[in-house]
């Protein structure tokens, strides 16, 4: 009998030390990551930059996300005050007599939120305050500075939508199903549906599942 998937396993691929589940790896309380989200590298927190305590902003990532090597999340601390004569952040360096400006005077974008089952391609950069919807795909080397709707593919710098992954009906069904919130046993049973490329069949199977509930 196969071992049950464990979301707290640091290295979930047998014999591989370069792919990690993120949830058990992070220590910063302002980085919140769902179960089974993986990173194609180690030391995820090093890829969350400018994440200063005095801002209090959070990076929130859902379940089952696939984050490739080289992906970086740039948090609000990277933003400098732009409504004053100088953009130099005196307040973060020792010896300079400037208090930390109130957030109202800073280009503060709020929390950065990534949904569930999101695939972020290699070397992509996610900027502060961005919200990425469930099932979205971020192309390699993209710079994401604005929100991404669910089940949408974006690429480029700045990242722009290139297509919807599915039609509105299937997107709506998937958002109702929320397969990522189900138990390991239920997800295992759903894998034939989740990995099926016959989208018409997938629609019918999801409708049956939703009606049964």
N, C-alpha and C positions, 0 to 999 in steps of 0.2 A: 504493500500500500504506500502510495506517495505521501511525502510529508505535506501537511497543510501549510499553505503560504503564511508567512509570519511578517507582518508589516514592520516589526522592530528588528529584523535582520539587517545588519549594516551592509553586508555584501551578499545580495540575493541571487547572483548568478554563480553557479558552481564553478570553482576554479578561477574566478575572475575577481581581481582586486581593483578594478578601475570603473566599476559601475556600483553605485550605492543607492540604497533607499535614503531619502532625505530626512524623513521624520526622526529616526533615531540618531541622526548625525548633528542636528542643530541644537545649540544651547541657548541662543539668544531668545528671550521670551517674546520679543517683537517680530520674530519670524515664526509663523504658524503654517505648518505643512500637513496635508492630509496623508492618509495611509496609502502605501504602494506607489507614491510619486518617486521617480528615480532620477538620478543625475548621472550623466555619462562621464563622471570624474569623481574625485574625492575632495573633501573640504569645501562643501557648498558655501559656507559662510564667507569664505574669501571672495566669492563672486557676488556678494551683496555689499556694495560699496557706499561710502558716505552715509552710513546708517548711524547717526549720532543720537545719543540718549536724549539730548535736550529737545529734539524734534518730536520724539514719541511716535513717529510714524511706523506703521506695520507693513510687513510683507506677508500676504496671506495667499497660500497656494492650495488648491483643492487636491482631490484624490486622483490617483492613476495618471498623473501628468508625466510626460516624457521630456526631460530637459537635457539637451545635448551638451557635450563638452564645449567650454568657452562661452557659454551664455552668462551674461552679467545683468544684474539688477542694480540700477543706479537710483539711490534713494534721495529724499528731499535735501539732505545735507549738501548735495552737489550744487544746489541752486544758490546763487549769490543775490544779495540785495541790489535791485536794479533801479530803485526809485530815489537813489542818493547820488551824489557826485562821483564817489568811488565805489566800485564793486568789490574792493579788497576786504576779505573777512577778518578784520583785526581781532574780533572777539574770540576766534578759535586759537590764536597764538599767544604764547606767554609774553608778558611784559607790556602788552598794549592795553590802554585804558578805554575799552569799549565794551559795554554790556551786550549780552546776546539780544539782538533786535526781537521785538515781539513778532510772533508768526504772522500777524496781520500786515506787517511791513515786508514780509518775505514772499517770494513766489512759491508758496507752499501748496502742494498738489494733493495732499492727503495720502491715505493708504494706497499701496499697490496691491491689486487683487487679481489672481489668476484662477480661473474656474477649474472644473474637473475634466479629465481626459484631454488635456491641451498638449499639443506637441510643439515644442520650441526648438527650432533648428540650430545647428552649430554656429557659435559666435554671434548669435543675436543679442541685442541690447534692449532691455526693457526700461523705460524711463519712469521717473517717479509719478505716482498717482494714476497710472494706467490701469484700466479694468479690462481683462481679457475674458470673454465668455466661454462657457463650456464647449468642448469639442473643437475649438479653434486650432488652426495650424499657422505657426509663425515661420516664415522661410529663413534659411540660413543667412547670416550676416545682416538681417533686417534690424532697423532701429525703430522701435515701437514707441511713439510719443502720444498716441491718441487711442481711445478705447476701440476694442475689437469685438464685434458682435459674435454671438454663439455660432459655432459651425461655419466659420468664415476663414478663408485662406488669405493671409496678407504677406506681402514681400516688399523688400526695397528699403531705401533710406531717403525720406521717411517711409515707413511701411504703409502700403496702400492695399485695399481689398482687390483681389484679382478674381475671386469667384466665391459663391456659396458652395459648401460641400454637398448639400442636399436641398431638395425642394422644401417649401414651407411645411408641408404635411409631415414629412419624415422628421424634420427638425423639431417640430412641435411634439411629435410622439416621443422622441428621444429625451426631450426636456421634461416630459411627464414621467417617463419610465425611470429616469435617474438611476441607471443600473449601478453606478458607482457607490450608491448608498446601501446596496443589498449585501447580504452575508456572503462570505467566501463560497459557501455551498451553492447559493443561488447564482452567483456570478459564474462559477464553474459550469453550471447547467445552461447558462446563457451564452457561453462562448461560441457555440455553433451559429447563433444569431449575430453576435457582435463581430464575428469574423466572416460573415457571408457578404458576397459582393452582388447578390441578386436583391436589389433594393426593394423591389415589389414584394418579394417573399418576406423580407425583413419587416416591412410595414404590416403585413398581415399577422406575422408572429407577435409583433409588439402590441398590436390591437387586441389579440387574444389574451396576452398577458395582462394588459390594463383592464380588460373586461372581467377577467378572473379575480381581480383585486377590487 
